[in-house]
Amino acid sequence: MQEVIIGILFLAALFFMGRKLYRQYKAKDSSCGSGCDKCSPAPSAKPFKMPDHLKG
């Protein structure tokens, strides 16, 4: 019984590793190679207003 559980866990780990590699190399139009679409261009910087009590 323990061997069956270990085998299932091993196959699940292989599946998830294979899926991760497949998604990495099957990247869409992303700027990086992972295909996760998290590497979008940085937003423009927001202007920072210095508080009056810190102006010297």
N, C-alpha and C positions, 0 to 999 in steps of 0.2 A: 504494500500500500504506500509506503514512504517513497519507493522508487517512482511510482506513478505521479505522486505530487511533485517530486523533484523534476521529473520529465516535463510535466505541464508548465511548471515555473520556468524551466529552461527554454521551452518552445515559445512561451510568452515573451521572454527577454529577447530571444532571437527575432521575433516578429517586430517588437518595438524598435530594436536597433536597426533592423532592415528598413522599417518605415521611415526612420529618421534619416538614414543615408539616402533613401530614395527621394525624399522631399528636399534634401540638401542639393542633390545634383539635378533635380527637376525644377530648379528655381524659375519663377516666372520673370516678369520684368522688374525685378528688384534691383536695388543698387548694390546689394551685397549678395553673397552666394548662398545664403541659407534658405531663402524663399519664405521667410516668415512675415515679410512686409512690415517689420518693425523699424527698419532702417530708412524711414522717410526723411526728407530734408528737414533740417532744423528750422523751427519757426523763427521769424524775425525777432530781434531783441526788443523787449519792452523798455520804454524809457523809464529811467529811475529818477524820482524826484527826491532830492536830499531834504530831510526834515529841517525846519528853520532853526531848531535849537542846536543842530550839529554844524551849521554853517559858521565858519569862523571868521 
